Amino acid sequence: MKTNYSKTERYVGKFLDASPQIRSLLKASYLKLNYFLYKEAGFQLALHPDVVLQDLSQADLKNESSHPLKHEFFGYYDKSPWSKDMKKLLVHRWEGGSSVSIVSHSLDTGSQVIGHTEAWNFQQGAMAQWSTEKSPGIIVFNAITNQNLVSVWVDSQGNSKEIPWPVQVIHPQGHKALTLNYRRLDRLRPDYGYKIPVQNFSPNQPLDKDGIWEINLKRGDAELIISLSELANHQPCPEMVNAEHKVNHILYSPLGHRFVFMHRWLGKAGKFSRLYVVNSNQVSPQLLLDHRMVSHYSWEDDEHLLVWARHPSAGDKYYRINVISGNLEVIGKDILDFLGDGHPSFSPDRRWIITDSYPDRRRQRQLLLFERNNNCVFSIGRFFAPWHFDGEKRTDLHPRWSPDGKKISIDSCHTGIRRSYILDISKLINQ
């Protein structure tokens, strides 16, 4: 019984990209019909026999979480919940309402609430993250203070300071960060935006005053280094006429020499995406991909990027791109991409790639581990996705590597509660 969506079905989906409202309506009906036909009654999860799953708040901890049934999740796949020494893990705890708590689970001291914020969403939380290696132990998250979007920085002693800008990504050297307009995102892509009105960002900022800001973390000021106006005027195309523009998913390379981001516009012809790379010292965007669809990506090193995207050479695939030359190659052809788009990332030693899938006909998300040397894939888990965790409230697995490369962090709602989990894959990868 084939439970994955076929290439023909995906082609129809691509064809309907030009009619997003019709596509959304047909997709919802089609997904529910497929679930009715293919569902596995009572299914919650299935694991590879060499993989161990633990709830994050109770995984190897001396003190169990005092809120074992609360909704907890970490967020996006481009950040790690682990501290550098792997003794602490971050989550967002949601108990209903408009705010979440930033919680640190510790091997030594149990759970500790670091702070609270109304600047969050279910996909990326409040961008909670550990600061760079030069500032170990510092936790950063976005918040709203005096009707302004800010970032809060909390050290290991509990001392906190605010910088009057939210963050998206912190430079590996820790001296600067990049950010964008989360209020604009809420209007155009609410999955990744913040809903609370603020004074320092507008959902309708002019294109020449919106885009990507570089924050000087020592001084606390910021400069608009790439505007939406600049992007809209770079190799403009007919589909941009009267379109809405935004940027998202800014990501520094491992050494911080460059960063990538997605420029997306939405108009009468549907949704279009471009992928840009920028030299950190020159701030001159170089167009990497311009074939309508760009989705998720991850750095391998400072010159190579893994991205799920569309390209005339092979269609929708995982591509490994040299960001300097522009040369690309397909990774894991027909074995890593058979489930479609996912959230990929490299293990610390770059031997493995972890990625996930969106729900199949049975409403099951899969977790895939790709071994690059032998070009083989392990299905290390399947997780049920209840219908009420859908749309903006969906719980993607968003797999994330531990610093030692032996564990994977995921978020999942297969039990009917949004929780954060740890998968120990050490036995599997050491065979």
FENLIN-V153238 format. One record per residue. N is the residue number from 1. SS is DSSP state (hx for helix, st for strand, lp for the rest). PSI is psi as a letter, one per 20 degrees, with the letter a starting at -180 (none if undefined). NEAR is the number of other ideal C-beta (glycine too) atoms within 10 Angstrom. Layout:
n:ss:psi:near
N:SS:PSI:NEAR
N:SS:PSI:NEAR
This chain:
n:ss:psi:near
1:lp:p:6
2:lp:o:8
3:lp:i:13
4:lp:q:16
5:lp:p:21
6:lp:r:10
7:hx:h:12
8:hx:g:8
9:hx:h:13
10:hx:h:15
11:hx:g:12
12:hx:g:15
13:hx:g:15
14:hx:h:14
15:hx:h:10
16:hx:j:17
17:hx:h:14
18:hx:i:14
19:lp:m:14
20:hx:h:14
21:hx:g:9
22:hx:g:10
23:hx:g:18
24:hx:g:12
25:hx:g:12
26:hx:h:14
27:hx:g:13
28:hx:g:12
29:hx:g:10
30:hx:h:15
31:hx:g:17
32:hx:h:12
33:hx:g:11
34:hx:h:18
35:hx:h:17
36:hx:h:9
37:hx:h:10
38:hx:i:15
39:lp:q:14
40:lp:o:13
41:lp:p:4
42:lp:j:6
43:lp:p:14
44:lp:g:14
45:st:q:15
46:st:p:15
47:st:q:15
48:lp:q:17
49:lp:i:8
50:lp:j:15
51:lp:p:18
52:st:p:16
53:st:p:17
54:st:q:14
55:st:p:16
56:hx:g:23
57:hx:i:25
58:hx:j:15
59:lp:o:19
60:lp:k:8
61:lp:q:19
62:lp:h:9
63:lp:o:14
64:lp:q:13
65:lp:p:19
66:lp:i:9
67:lp:m:14
68:lp:i:12
69:lp:j:9
70:lp:q:18
71:st:p:20
72:st:q:27
73:st:q:26
74:lp:g:25
75:lp:c:26
76:lp:r:20
77:lp:i:26
78:lp:j:22
79:lp:r:22
80:lp:p:19
81:lp:i:24
82:st:q:21
83:lp:r:20
84:lp:h:14
85:lp:j:10
86:lp:j:14
87:lp:i:13
88:st:q:20
89:st:p:24
90:st:q:26
91:st:r:28
92:st:p:27
93:st:p:20
94:st:p:18
95:lp:k:11
96:lp:r:7
97:lp:a:7
98:lp:i:10
99:lp:r:18
100:st:q:26
101:st:q:19
102:st:o:24
103:st:p:23
104:st:p:22
105:st:p:24
106:st:q:15
107:lp:h:16
108:lp:h:9
109:lp:j:13
110:st:b:15
111:st:q:19
112:st:p:12
113:st:p:10
114:st:h:17
115:st:a:17
116:st:q:15
117:st:q:25
118:lp:j:16
119:lp:n:25
120:lp:r:27
121:st:r:24
122:lp:h:22
123:lp:g:21
124:lp:j:26
125:st:c:25
126:lp:k:28
127:lp:k:24
128:lp:p:27
129:st:q:23
130:st:p:22
131:lp:r:20
132:lp:r:20
133:hx:h:10
134:hx:i:11
135:hx:m:14
136:lp:q:13
137:lp:i:14
138:lp:p:20
139:st:p:21
140:st:p:25
141:st:q:27
142:st:q:24
143:st:r:22
144:st:p:21
145:st:p:14
146:lp:l:10
147:lp:k:10
148:st:q:15
149:st:p:23
150:st:r:23
151:st:q:26
152:st:p:24
153:st:o:18
154:st:p:19
155:lp:r:14
156:lp:i:12
157:lp:i:7
158:lp:j:9
159:lp:p:9
160:st:q:14
161:st:q:12
162:st:q:14
163:st:p:21
164:lp:k:15
165:lp:p:24
166:lp:r:30
167:lp:q:26
168:lp:g:28
169:st:q:21
170:st:p:25
171:lp:q:19
172:lp:h:15
173:lp:i:13
174:lp:j:16
175:lp:i:14
176:st:r:18
177:st:r:25
178:st:q:25
179:st:r:22
180:lp:a:26
181:lp:n:27
182:hx:h:25
183:hx:h:22
184:hx:g:23
185:hx:h:21
186:hx:h:19
187:hx:h:15
188:hx:h:17
189:lp:m:18
190:hx:i:14
191:hx:h:16
192:hx:j:20
193:lp:r:23
194:lp:p:25
195:lp:h:15
196:lp:p:16
197:lp:q:12
198:lp:r:20
199:lp:h:10
200:lp:i:15
201:lp:q:21
202:lp:q:15
203:lp:i:18
204:lp:k:10
205:lp:q:14
206:lp:q:10
207:hx:h:15
208:hx:i:13
209:hx:j:12
210:lp:q:23
211:st:c:24
212:st:p:26
213:st:q:20
214:st:p:19
215:st:p:24
216:st:o:14
217:lp:i:22
218:lp:g:10
219:lp:h:9
220:lp:j:14
221:st:r:13
222:st:q:18
223:st:p:10
224:st:o:14
225:st:h:15
226:st:o:23
227:st:q:18
228:hx:h:25
229:hx:g:15
230:hx:g:16
231:hx:h:25
232:hx:h:16
233:lp:j:12
234:lp:o:13
235:lp:l:9
236:lp:q:10
237:lp:r:12
238:hx:h:8
239:hx:i:17
240:hx:i:17
241:lp:p:11
242:lp:k:7
243:lp:r:18
244:st:p:16
245:st:q:20
246:st:r:22
247:st:q:24
248:st:r:20
249:st:l:21
250:st:p:21
251:st:o:18
252:st:q:24
253:lp:r:20
254:lp:h:11
255:lp:i:14
256:lp:j:18
257:lp:h:14
258:st:r:21
259:st:q:23
260:st:q:25
261:st:r:25
262:st:p:21
263:st:p:25
264:st:q:20
265:st:q:22
266:st:p:17
267:st:a:15
268:lp:h:11
269:lp:j:18
270:st:b:17
271:st:p:17
272:st:q:20
273:st:q:20
274:st:q:22
275:st:p:23
276:st:q:24
277:st:q:19
278:st:p:20
279:st:p:14
280:lp:h:18
281:lp:i:8
282:lp:h:9
283:lp:l:13
284:lp:o:9
285:lp:p:21
286:st:p:15
287:st:p:14
288:st:g:21
289:st:p:24
290:lp:l:17
291:lp:l:16
292:lp:g:17
293:lp:p:17
294:st:p:25
295:st:e:18
296:st:q:23
297:st:r:25
298:st:q:19
299:st:p:22
300:lp:g:18
301:lp:a:12
302:lp:i:15
303:lp:i:15
304:st:q:18
305:st:p:25
306:st:p:21
307:st:p:24
308:st:o:22
309:st:r:27
310:st:p:18
311:st:q:18
312:lp:h:6
313:lp:h:10
314:lp:j:14
315:st:b:16
316:st:o:19
317:st:r:20
318:st:p:24
319:st:p:23
320:st:o:17
321:st:p:24
322:st:o:13
323:lp:i:24
324:lp:g:13
325:lp:h:8
326:lp:i:12
327:lp:q:10
328:st:q:21
329:st:q:14
330:st:p:16
331:lp:p:20
332:lp:l:22
333:lp:p:13
334:lp:i:9
335:lp:h:12
336:lp:h:23
337:lp:j:22
338:lp:i:16
339:lp:i:18
340:lp:b:17
341:lp:q:18
342:lp:a:27
343:lp:n:23
344:lp:q:24
345:st:q:23
346:st:q:21
347:lp:q:21
348:lp:h:12
349:lp:j:10
350:lp:j:12
351:lp:h:14
352:st:q:21
353:st:p:26
354:st:p:25
355:st:r:27
356:st:a:24
357:lp:r:23
358:lp:r:16
359:lp:p:22
360:lp:a:21
361:lp:h:20
362:lp:j:18
363:lp:l:22
364:st:p:24
365:st:q:25
366:st:q:22
367:st:p:25
368:st:p:23
369:st:o:24
370:st:p:22
371:st:o:16
372:lp:h:17
373:lp:h:7
374:lp:j:8
375:lp:l:12
376:st:q:12
377:st:p:19
378:st:p:18
379:st:o:14
380:st:i:23
381:st:q:27
382:st:p:21
383:st:p:27
384:st:q:22
385:lp:n:22
386:lp:q:16
387:lp:h:10
388:lp:i:10
389:lp:m:20
390:lp:r:15
391:hx:c:11
392:hx:h:12
393:hx:j:13
394:lp:q:17
395:lp:n:24
396:lp:q:26
397:lp:h:27
398:lp:m:24
399:lp:q:24
400:st:p:23
401:st:q:22
402:lp:q:21
403:lp:h:13
404:lp:i:12
405:lp:j:17
406:lp:i:18
407:st:q:19
408:st:p:26
409:st:p:25
410:st:r:27
411:st:q:29
412:st:q:26
413:lp:k:22
414:lp:h:24
415:lp:i:14
416:lp:i:11
417:lp:p:15
418:lp:o:21
419:st:r:23
420:st:p:28
421:st:q:24
422:st:p:22
423:st:p:26
424:st:o:17
425:lp:j:26
426:hx:h:15
427:hx:g:13
428:hx:g:19
429:hx:i:17
430:lp:j:8
431:lp:none:6
